[in-house]
């Protein structure tokens, strides 16, 4: 495992050197969006229990929930987005081509 890590790091260094020598600035690995409309961002888990033999237990049955709230809350109840059809909550955070997702859309509009 240590030998593989060394090769990967050396390969990564070579790529970084080639990019910097070419004069082009590297692209960001993750899309970054303006967060000025966001008043609070957080997450929590609901439910779940530990399963398995002692010392090898894993958590199962939990639900991950992410909260993105606008700076100015105008409604008494939150807008809840629920994914389905085998998708994940990341569908609300952005698009595969790097555009903002529905969560940012609604936060910008104080919904």
C-alpha positions as CSV (number, residue, x, y, z in Angstrom):
1,X,0.0,0.0,0.0
2,X,2.8,2.4,0.8
3,X,4.5,1.8,-2.5
4,X,1.2,2.5,-4.4
5,X,0.8,5.8,-2.5
6,X,4.3,6.9,-3.4
7,X,3.6,6.3,-7.1
8,X,0.3,8.2,-7.0
9,X,1.9,11.2,-5.2
10,X,4.8,11.2,-7.6
11,X,2.4,11.0,-10.6
12,X,0.3,13.9,-9.1
13,X,3.5,16.0,-8.7
14,X,4.4,15.4,-12.3
15,X,0.9,16.5,-13.5
16,X,1.0,19.7,-11.3
17,X,4.5,20.6,-12.6
18,X,3.3,20.2,-16.2
19,X,0.3,22.4,-15.6
20,X,2.3,25.1,-13.9
21,X,5.0,25.1,-16.7
22,X,2.3,25.4,-19.4
23,X,1.3,28.8,-18.1
24,X,-2.3,27.8,-17.6
25,X,-4.0,28.1,-14.3
26,X,-5.4,24.8,-13.0
27,X,-9.2,24.3,-12.9
28,X,-10.8,24.0,-9.6
29,X,-11.6,20.4,-8.8
30,X,-15.0,21.3,-7.3
31,X,-17.4,24.0,-8.5
32,X,-17.5,26.9,-6.1
33,X,-20.7,29.0,-5.9
34,X,-21.4,32.4,-4.3
35,X,-22.7,31.8,-0.8
36,X,-23.7,35.4,0.0
37,X,-27.5,34.5,0.2
38,X,-26.9,31.6,2.6
39,X,-27.6,32.5,6.2
40,X,-27.0,29.0,7.7
41,X,-25.8,25.7,6.4
42,X,-25.6,22.4,8.3
43,X,-26.6,18.8,8.4
44,X,-27.9,16.1,10.7
45,X,-28.8,12.4,10.8
46,X,-32.2,10.9,11.8
47,X,-32.7,7.4,13.1
48,X,-30.3,4.6,12.5
49,X,-28.9,1.8,14.7
50,X,-25.6,-0.1,15.1
51,X,-25.5,-3.6,13.6
52,X,-22.9,-6.3,13.5
53,X,-20.6,-8.1,15.9
54,X,-18.9,-6.1,18.6
55,X,-15.8,-4.2,17.3
56,X,-17.1,-4.4,13.8
57,X,-20.4,-2.6,14.1
58,X,-21.7,-0.3,11.4
59,X,-24.5,2.3,11.4
60,X,-27.5,1.4,9.2
61,X,-30.9,2.7,8.6
62,X,-30.0,6.4,9.2
63,X,-31.2,9.3,7.0
64,X,-28.9,12.2,6.2
65,X,-30.5,15.7,6.1
66,X,-28.9,18.9,4.9
67,X,-30.1,22.4,5.8
68,X,-29.5,25.5,3.7
69,X,-31.3,28.5,5.0
70,X,-31.5,32.0,3.5
71,X,-30.2,35.0,5.4
72,X,-33.7,36.4,5.5
73,X,-36.3,33.8,6.3
74,X,-39.8,34.9,5.1
75,X,-41.9,31.8,5.7
76,X,-42.7,29.9,9.0
77,X,-42.0,26.5,7.5
78,X,-39.1,25.1,5.5
79,X,-39.2,24.0,1.9
80,X,-38.3,20.3,2.1
81,X,-36.8,18.6,-1.0
82,X,-37.0,14.8,-1.1
83,X,-35.2,12.9,-3.7
84,X,-36.4,9.6,-5.0
85,X,-35.8,6.8,-7.6
86,X,-32.4,5.8,-6.2
87,X,-31.0,9.3,-6.3
88,X,-29.1,11.2,-3.5
89,X,-29.5,14.6,-1.9
90,X,-26.6,15.9,-3.9
91,X,-29.0,16.2,-6.8
92,X,-30.3,19.4,-5.1
93,X,-26.8,20.9,-4.6
94,X,-25.7,21.1,-8.2
95,X,-25.9,19.7,-11.7
96,X,-23.5,17.3,-13.3
97,X,-22.2,20.1,-15.6
98,X,-21.3,22.3,-12.6
99,X,-24.2,24.7,-12.4
100,X,-26.0,25.6,-9.2
101,X,-28.7,23.3,-8.0
102,X,-32.3,23.8,-6.8
103,X,-31.2,24.4,-3.2
104,X,-29.2,27.5,-4.2
105,X,-32.0,28.6,-6.5
106,X,-34.6,28.7,-3.7
107,X,-32.1,30.2,-1.1
108,X,-31.3,33.1,-3.5
109,X,-35.0,33.8,-3.7
110,X,-35.6,33.6,0.0
111,X,-38.0,30.7,-0.4
